[in-house]
């Protein structure tokens, strides 16, 4: 009788699918994911290259950012919520602004 119990089976941590021995998979934040989930639900931080879940992106429709890069190098305009690199932000009274909103307020 053949043993069908495979203690070394790999399952996708996102969808739960069994990943066959001949199938490729990836790791995202230490979690094994099938290639379908990897292709459909991950993206790459444009600043550092880290693979992140699409839902965890801190960027906008033009820029994909991981949490670390966003919190250490970016901010948002206090008025219009535009994503700003820290070098492009204008500061006034403890708030960050984009160029347009800053010039309206100052």
GUKEZA-663655 format. One record per atom (N, C-alpha, C, O): x, y, z; residue in three letters. Coordinates in steps of 0.2 Angstrom, whole numbers, plus 2048, in hexadecimal, padded with zeros to 3 digits. Each point is the difference from the previous one (the first is absolute). Layout:
<rs>
XYZALA/...
</rs>
This chain:
<rs>
8047FA800UNK/7FC806800UNK/804806800UNK/805801804UNK/7FA8047F8UNK/8048067FFUNK/7FE805805UNK/7FA801802UNK/80B802801UNK/7FF806805UNK/7FE8067FDUNK/8058037FDUNK/7F5800804UNK/7FF8067FCUNK/800806805UNK/7FF8067FEUNK/8037F9808UNK/801805805UNK/8078037FFUNK/8057FD801UNK/7FB8097FDUNK/8078047FFUNK/801805805UNK/7FD805800UNK/8077F9805UNK/801805806UNK/8048067FDUNK/800805804UNK/8037FB7F6UNK/8048067FEUNK/7FC8047FBUNK/8038047FCUNK/7F77FB803UNK/7FB8047FCUNK/801807801UNK/800802806UNK/8008027F5UNK/800807800UNK/7F98037FEUNK/7FD7FE7FBUNK/800807809UNK/7FA8037FFUNK/8018077FFUNK/804803804UNK/7F88007F8UNK/8018077FFUNK/7FC804806UNK/7FB7FE802UNK/809806801UNK/7FD803806UNK/7FB8067FFUNK/7FD802804UNK/8027FF7F5UNK/7FB8057FEUNK/7F97FD7FFUNK/7FB801802UNK/8067FA7F9UNK/7FA7FC7FEUNK/7FF7F9802UNK/7FA7FE7FFUNK/80B7FF804UNK/7FF7FA803UNK/8017FA7FBUNK/8007FA802UNK/8028087F8UNK/8017FA7FBUNK/8067FC801UNK/805803802UNK/7FB7F77FDUNK/8067FC800UNK/8048017FBUNK/7FE8017FAUNK/809800807UNK/8058027FBUNK/8037F97FFUNK/8047FD804UNK/7FC8017F6UNK/8037F97FEUNK/807801800UNK/8038057FFUNK/8007F5801UNK/8087FF800UNK/8038037FAUNK/805803801UNK/7F77FD7F9UNK/8038037FAUNK/7FE8077FFUNK/8028037FBUNK/7FA80080AUNK/7FE8077FFUNK/805805803UNK/8027FF805UNK/7FE8077F8UNK/804805803UNK/7FC804805UNK/7FA800800UNK/809803805UNK/7FD804805UNK/805806802UNK/8067FF7FFUNK/7F7806805UNK/804805802UNK/7FF801808UNK/7FC7FD802UNK/808807801UNK/7FF802807UNK/7FF807800UNK/8048047FDUNK/7F77FE807UNK/7FF807801UNK/7FF801808UNK/7FC7FD803UNK/8098077FFUNK/800801808UNK/8017FA803UNK/7FC7FF806UNK/8077FC7F8UNK/8017F9803UNK/7FA7FB7FFUNK/8007FB803UNK/7FB8077F9UNK/7FB7FC7FFUNK/8007FD7F9UNK/8028047FBUNK/7FD7F6804UNK/8007FC7FAUNK/7F98027FCUNK/7FB7FF803UNK/8068037F6UNK/7FA8027FCUNK/8017FC7F9UNK/8068007FEUNK/7F57FE800UNK/8007FD7F9UNK/8018067FBUNK/7FF805801UNK/8037F97F9UNK/8028057FBUNK/7FA8047FEUNK/8008067FEUNK/7FA7F7802UNK/7FA8037FEUNK/7FF806805UNK/7FE8067FEUNK/8027F9808UNK/7FF805805UNK/806805800UNK/7FF806801UNK/8077F87FEUNK/8058047FFUNK/7FF8057FBUNK/802806801UNK/7FC7F87F9UNK/7FF8047FAUNK/7FA805801UNK/8008057FDUNK/7FB7F8806UNK/7FA804801UNK/800805806UNK/7FC805800UNK/8077F9805UNK/7FF804807UNK/807803803UNK/800803805UNK/8057FD7F7UNK/806803802UNK/8028067FBUNK/7FF8007FAUNK/806804809UNK/8038057FCUNK/806802803UNK/8027FD805UNK/8028077F8UNK/807802802UNK/801807802UNK/7FE8047FCUNK/8057FD80AUNK/801807802UNK/8058037FBUNK/8057FE7FFUNK/7F98087FFUNK/8048037FBUNK/806803802UNK/8058027FDUNK/7FC7FF80AUNK/806803803UNK/8057FB802UNK/8068017FEUNK/7F87FA805UNK/8057FB803UNK/7FF7F97FCUNK/8057FC801UNK/7F68037FBUNK/7FF7F97FDUNK/7FD7FB804UNK/8007FA7FDUNK/7FE807809UNK/7FD7FA804UNK/7F97FE7FDUNK/7FC8057FDUNK/8037F5802UNK/7F97FD7FEUNK/7FB801806UNK/8027FE805UNK/7F98057FAUNK/7FB801805UNK/7F97FE7FDUNK/7FF8007FAUNK/7FC7FF80AUNK/7F97FF7FEUNK/7FD8067FDUNK/802806803UNK/7FB7FA7F8UNK/7FD8067FDUNK/7FC804804UNK/800806800UNK/7FC7F7805UNK/7FC803805UNK/804804805UNK/7FD804803UNK/8097FA7FEUNK/805804805UNK/8048057FDUNK/804803803UNK/7FA7FF7F7UNK/8048067FDUNK/7FE807803UNK/7FA801801UNK/80B803801UNK/7FF806802UNK/8008067FBUNK/800806802UNK/8017F87F8UNK/8018057FBUNK/7F98037FDUNK/7FB800804UNK/8068027F6UNK/7F98027FDUNK/8007FD7F9UNK/8037FA7FFUNK/7F98087FDUNK/7FF7FD7F9UNK/8068007FCUNK/8007FC7FBUNK/805808807UNK/8068017FCUNK/8067FD803UNK/8057FE7FCUNK/7FB80180AUNK/8067FE804UNK/7FE7FA805UNK/7FC801804UNK/8087FA7FCUNK/7FF7FA804UNK/805800806UNK/8068017FEUNK/7F87FF808UNK/805801806UNK/7FE7FB805UNK/7FA7FF802UNK/80B7FE801UNK/7FF7FC806UNK/800805806UNK/8018067FFUNK/7FD7F7807UNK/7FF804806UNK/806803802UNK/800806802UNK/8057F77FEUNK/807803802UNK/8028067FCUNK/802805803UNK/7FE7FA7F6UNK/8028067FCUNK/7FB805801UNK/802806800UNK/7F77F9800UNK/7FC805801UNK/801804806UNK/801806800UNK/8007F7806UNK/800803806UNK/807803801UNK/801805804UNK/8047F97F9UNK/807803800UNK/8028057FBUNK/804804801UNK/7F87FD7F9UNK/8028047FBUNK/7FA8047FDUNK/8028047FBUNK/7F87FB807UNK/7FA8037FDUNK/7FC803805UNK/8007FE806UNK/7FB8067F7UNK/7FB803805UNK/7FA8027FBUNK/8017FE7FAUNK/7FA804809UNK/7FA8027FCUNK/7FF808801UNK/801802806UNK/7FC8017F5UNK/7FE807801UNK/7FA800805UNK/7FC7FC7FFUNK/805809806UNK/7FB800805UNK/7F98037FDUNK/7FB800803UNK/8068037F7UNK/7FA8037FDUNK/7FC7FB7FBUNK/7FA7FF801UNK/80A7FF7FAUNK/7FD7FC7FAUNK/8027F9801UNK/7FD7FC7FBUNK/807802809UNK/8027F9801UNK/8047FD7FBUNK/8017FA7FFUNK/80280A7FDUNK/8057FE7FBUNK/8067FD803UNK/803802805UNK/8007F87F8UNK/8067FD802UNK/8068047FEUNK/8008027FBUNK/8047FF80AUNK/8068057FFUNK/8067FC803UNK/8007FE805UNK/8068027F7UNK/8067FE803UNK/802806805UNK/7FE8067FFUNK/8057F8806UNK/802805805UNK/8048067FEUNK/7FF805803UNK/8057FA7F7UNK/8048057FEUNK/7FB8057FCUNK/8028067FEUNK/7F87F8800UNK/7FC8057FCUNK/7FA803804UNK/7FC8047FEUNK/8047FA809UNK/7FB803804UNK/802807803UNK/805801801UNK/7F68037FFUNK/800807803UNK/7FE7FF807UNK/7FA7FD801UNK/809806804UNK/7FE800807UNK/7FE807802UNK/8038057FFUNK/7F77FB804UNK/7FD806803UNK/7FC7FE806UNK/7FB7FC800UNK/807807806UNK/7FC800806UNK/7FF7F8802UNK/7FB7FE803UNK/80A7FE7FCUNK/8007F9802UNK/7FD7FB7FBUNK/7FF7FB802UNK/7FF8087F8UNK/7FC7FC7FCUNK/8048007F9UNK/8048047FFUNK/7FB7F67FDUNK/8037FF7FAUNK/7FB8027FAUNK/7FA7FE801UNK/8098057FAUNK/7FC8027FAUNK/8037FF7FAUNK/806800800UNK/7F67FF7FBUNK/8038007F9UNK/8018077FEUNK/7FE805803UNK/8067FC7F7UNK/8018077FEUNK/7FA8047FFUNK/800806802UNK/7FB7F77FBUNK/7FA8047FEUNK/7FC802807UNK/7FE806801UNK/8017F6803UNK/7FD801807UNK/804805804UNK/7FD804804UNK/8097FB7FCUNK/805804804UNK/7FF8087FEUNK/7FF804804UNK/8017FD7F5UNK/8008067FEUNK/7F9804800UNK/800806801UNK/7FB7F6800UNK/7FA803801UNK/7FF802808UNK/7FD805801UNK/8067F7803UNK/800802807UNK/805805803UNK/7FF803805UNK/8077FE7F7UNK/805804803UNK/7FF8077FDUNK/804805802UNK/
</rs>
